[in-house]
Amino acid sequence: MSRFGLTTAPRPTSVEELLPQGLLSRLERLDVVARKIFSGKQHGERRSRRRGQSVDFADHRPYTAGDDLRFVDWNVFARLDALFLKLYLEEEDLSLGIAIDTSASMDWGNPNKLDTARRLAMAMGWIGLCNHNRVSVHGFDGSGVRSLRTLRGKRRVSELGKWLLDLDPGPPKVPGDFESSMRSLAAERRGRGLLIVCSDFLEADGVEEGLRFIAGRGDEIICMQLLAPEEIDPVATGLSGDLRLSDVETGGTVEVTVTPALVRAYRQRLDAWCSALRAGCVRRGIGHLTIPTDTSVETVLVEMMRKQGFVR
């Protein structure tokens, strides 16, 4: 039986293995961006267009009965004999959520898809903690959603790293798992902000419905579709000859002979699936990135996400 695609590299066991110290220091200069405007529950360090009570003046508006007289601009009143209130740009905190698919198909490939998701979550979480955002991480699979919620500040980075390192692969998928996980995630999310979903999105069904649930609550959503090199180009990564392949999700097996026609058909189906996912994301205003797992974390954040305006 072919062992094609089974991960050969050891699983990371420390925060340093997830992200080297040198990379952390370079990522510290970055910030994640929610392109929508949100109303945070408390003042933070993120500039918003919402009018509030910070020190940065934004505009005036006419006074109406019941307004707080402390915000009347008395200099304008002296000149115009009319009451106007001073408006300010309020600073808000951002709720950064990172959801990782831990189903069996993610524990596959070289580099491993789940380990790549861990590294991306560690990097994005680090950026969020450096910028005093509220960071939450979630793992989802057929057994449900488990979460580490509301981390803030650099002192929580070790807690984040340990949680990610302890995130074990879950059971194989069954139809509807993705939809039910996204329904649960949408229900338990606190506040609104930026939600990043790391998955291969290789689901029999339920992807459209799941995306509808998480998009419906008002978050800015980014879908990071992680694909192993073996999935993108199976021939270049060693798939050849007469094989018996085993599905890591269902346990089912199939005997195949790798021919040019079979490879073309596979690539067409993969391209069609990825295109359909991307189109579904676009319809719902969701960002979509296809990320080969052999892409460096720095390339994903500094080039791919910055190009789409998710990182600055």
C-alpha positions in Angstrom: 0.0 0.0 0.0 1.4 3.4 -1.0 2.4 5.8 1.8 2.2 8.7 -0.5 1.6 12.0 1.3 2.0 10.7 4.8 4.0 13.2 6.8 7.6 12.4 7.5 8.8 15.5 9.4 8.5 15.4 13.2 5.7 17.5 14.7 6.9 20.8 16.4 7.2 20.5 20.1 8.2 24.1 21.2 7.2 27.6 20.4 10.6 28.2 18.9 10.0 25.3 16.5 6.6 26.9 15.5 8.2 30.3 14.8 11.9 31.1 15.3 12.7 34.1 17.4 14.2 36.0 14.5 10.9 35.7 12.6 8.9 36.8 15.6 10.9 40.0 15.9 10.3 40.8 12.2 6.5 40.1 12.5 6.3 42.4 15.5 6.3 45.4 13.1 3.2 44.2 11.3 -0.5 44.6 12.1 -3.6 42.8 11.0 -6.4 44.9 9.4 -10.1 44.5 9.5 -11.3 46.4 6.4 -14.8 46.7 7.8 -15.6 49.1 10.7 -16.4 47.5 14.0 -17.6 48.8 17.3 -15.4 47.3 20.0 -16.5 46.8 23.6 -13.7 48.8 25.1 -11.1 51.3 24.1 -8.0 49.8 22.5 -5.2 50.8 20.2 -6.9 50.6 16.8 -8.0 53.7 15.0 -11.6 53.6 13.9 -13.9 55.9 12.0 -16.5 55.6 14.7 -16.9 58.9 16.6 -15.9 58.7 20.2 -13.9 60.2 23.0 -10.2 59.9 22.2 -7.9 62.8 21.9 -7.9 63.1 18.1 -10.4 65.6 16.8 -12.5 64.5 13.9 -15.4 66.9 13.1 -18.2 69.0 14.5 -22.0 68.4 14.5 -24.8 70.6 15.7 -25.9 70.3 19.3 -29.2 68.5 19.9 -31.2 68.4 23.2 -29.7 65.8 25.6 -26.1 65.9 24.3 -23.3 66.1 26.8 -22.4 69.7 27.3 -18.8 68.7 28.1 -18.2 68.2 24.4 -19.6 71.6 23.2 -17.0 73.7 21.4 -17.3 77.0 23.2 -14.9 78.7 20.8 -17.2 78.0 17.9 -20.1 79.2 20.1 -18.3 82.5 20.8 -17.8 83.0 17.0 -21.1 81.8 15.6 -23.5 82.0 18.6 -24.5 78.4 17.9 -23.8 75.2 19.8 -21.7 72.5 18.1 -20.2 69.3 19.6 -16.6 68.2 19.0 -16.4 64.7 17.6 -13.3 62.6 17.9 -11.9 59.4 16.3 -12.3 56.6 18.8 -9.7 53.9 19.2 -11.1 50.4 19.4 -9.8 47.0 20.1 -10.0 44.3 17.4 -11.2 40.8 18.0 -8.9 38.5 16.1 -10.1 34.9 15.8 -8.1 32.1 14.2 -10.0 28.8 13.5 -8.0 25.7 12.6 -9.4 22.6 10.9 -8.0 19.6 12.8 -9.8 16.8 10.9 -7.8 13.8 9.7 -7.2 15.2 6.2 -5.3 18.1 7.7 -2.7 15.8 9.3 -1.2 14.9 5.9 1.3 16.2 3.4 4.9 17.3 3.4 5.0 19.9 4.9 2.1 18.8 7.0 -1.1 20.9 6.6 -2.0 21.0 10.3 1.5 22.0 11.3 1.4 24.8 8.7 -1.9 25.9 10.2 -0.3 25.9 13.7 2.6 28.1 12.4 0.3 30.5 10.7 -1.9 30.8 13.7 1.1 31.4 15.9 2.4 34.1 13.6 -1.0 35.9 13.3 -1.7 35.5 17.0 1.7 37.0 17.8 1.0 40.0 15.6 -2.4 40.4 17.3 -0.9 40.2 20.8 1.8 42.7 19.9 -0.9 45.1 18.9 -3.0 44.5 22.0 -5.9 42.9 20.1 -8.1 40.4 21.7 -6.9 37.0 20.3 -8.9 33.8 20.3 -8.0 30.5 18.7 -10.3 27.6 17.9 -9.8 24.0 16.7 -12.7 22.3 14.9 -13.4 18.8 13.6 -16.0 16.1 13.9 -15.9 16.2 17.7 -16.8 19.9 17.8 -15.1 23.2 18.5 -12.5 23.8 21.3 -11.3 27.2 22.0 -8.8 29.4 23.9 -10.4 32.8 24.2 -9.5 36.4 24.8 -5.8 36.5 25.0 -4.2 40.0 25.1 -0.6 41.2 25.3 2.8 39.6 24.7 2.8 37.9 28.1 0.2 35.4 26.7 2.3 34.2 23.8 3.5 31.1 25.7 -0.1 30.2 26.5 -1.0 30.6 22.8 2.0 28.5 21.7 1.3 25.7 24.2 -2.4 25.5 23.1 -1.4 25.2 19.5 1.2 22.6 20.2 -1.3 20.5 22.1 -3.9 20.7 19.3 -4.2 17.1 18.3 -5.8 15.9 15.0 -9.4 14.9 15.4 -11.6 12.1 14.0 -12.3 11.6 10.3 -14.9 13.9 8.8 -18.5 12.9 8.3 -21.0 14.8 6.0 -22.0 18.1 7.6 -19.1 18.4 10.0 -17.9 21.7 8.5 -21.3 23.3 8.6 -21.9 22.3 12.2 -18.5 23.5 13.3 -19.0 26.9 11.6 -22.5 27.1 13.2 -21.0 26.5 16.6 -18.1 28.9 16.0 -20.5 31.7 14.9 -22.6 31.1 18.0 -19.7 31.3 20.5 -17.7 34.1 18.9 -17.5 37.2 21.2 -17.5 40.6 19.6 -16.8 41.2 16.0 -13.6 41.6 14.1 -11.3 39.5 12.0 -11.8 35.7 11.7 -9.3 33.6 9.9 -10.3 30.0 9.0 -7.3 27.7 8.2 -8.5 24.5 6.4 -8.0 22.5 3.3 -11.8 22.8 2.7 -11.8 19.3 1.2 -15.4 18.6 2.3 -18.0 16.4 0.7 -20.6 19.0 1.5 -21.5 21.8 3.9 -18.9 24.3 2.9 -21.3 26.8 1.4 -23.6 26.6 4.4 -20.8 26.9 6.8 -19.4 30.0 5.2 -22.9 31.5 5.2 -23.1 31.0 9.0 -19.8 32.7 9.8 -20.2 35.5 7.3 -23.7 36.3 8.6 -22.5 37.6 12.0 -20.6 40.5 10.6 -17.0 39.5 11.0 -14.3 40.2 8.4 -13.5 36.6 7.2 -10.4 35.2 5.5 -10.4 31.6 4.3 -6.8 30.2 4.1 -7.0 27.1 2.0 -4.0 25.0 2.8 -2.9 22.4 0.2 0.1 20.1 0.4 2.5 19.8 -2.6 1.3 16.2 -3.1 -2.3 17.6 -3.6 -1.2 20.3 -6.0 1.1 18.2 -8.2 1.0 14.6 -7.2 3.2 13.4 -10.1 6.0 15.8 -9.2 5.9 14.6 -5.6 6.2 10.9 -6.5 2.8 9.5 -7.4 3.3 6.9 -10.2 2.6 3.4 -11.3 -0.1 1.0 -10.0 -1.2 2.0 -6.5 -3.7 1.3 -3.8 -4.6 4.6 -2.1 -6.3 4.9 1.3 -8.5 7.8 2.2 -7.4 9.3 5.5 -10.9 10.4 6.3 -13.1 7.5 5.3 -10.5 4.7 5.5 -11.8 3.5 2.0 -9.3 2.3 -0.5 -9.1 2.5 -4.3 -6.7 0.9 -6.8 -5.5 3.3 -9.5 -3.0 3.3 -12.4 -1.4 6.7 -12.7 -1.8 7.8 -16.3 -1.6 11.3 -17.9 -5.4 11.2 -18.5 -6.0 10.4 -14.8 -3.7 13.2 -13.7 -5.4 15.7 -16.0 -8.8 14.7 -14.7 -7.6 15.1 -11.1 -6.2 18.5 -11.7 -9.4 19.7 -13.4 -11.4 18.6 -10.5 -9.1 20.2 -8.0 -9.0 23.4 -10.0 -12.8 23.4 -10.2 -13.2 22.8 -6.5 -10.8 25.6 -5.6 -12.5 28.0 -8.1 -15.9 27.2 -6.6 -14.6 27.9 -3.1 -13.1 31.2 -4.2 -16.3 32.2 -6.0 -18.4 31.4 -2.9 -16.1 33.5 -0.8 -16.3 36.4 -3.2 -20.1 36.3 -3.2 -20.1 36.6 0.6 -17.4 39.3 0.8 -14.9 36.7 2.3 -11.2 36.9 1.6 -9.6 33.7 0.1 -6.0 32.6 -0.1 -4.7 29.4 -1.6 -1.6 28.5 0.3 0.8 25.6 -0.6 2.2 24.3 2.7 5.7 24.7 1.4 5.2 28.5 1.3 7.0 30.3 4.2 5.0 31.9 6.9 6.8 35.2 6.2 5.8 35.0 2.5 2.1 34.4 3.4 2.0 37.4 5.8 4.3 39.9 4.2 3.4 39.2 0.6 0.1 37.4 0.1 -1.9 38.9 3.0 -0.4 42.4 2.6 -1.2 42.4 -1.2 -4.9 41.8 -0.3 -4.9 44.4 2.4 -5.2 42.1 5.4 -1.8 43.0 6.9 0.0 46.3 7.0 
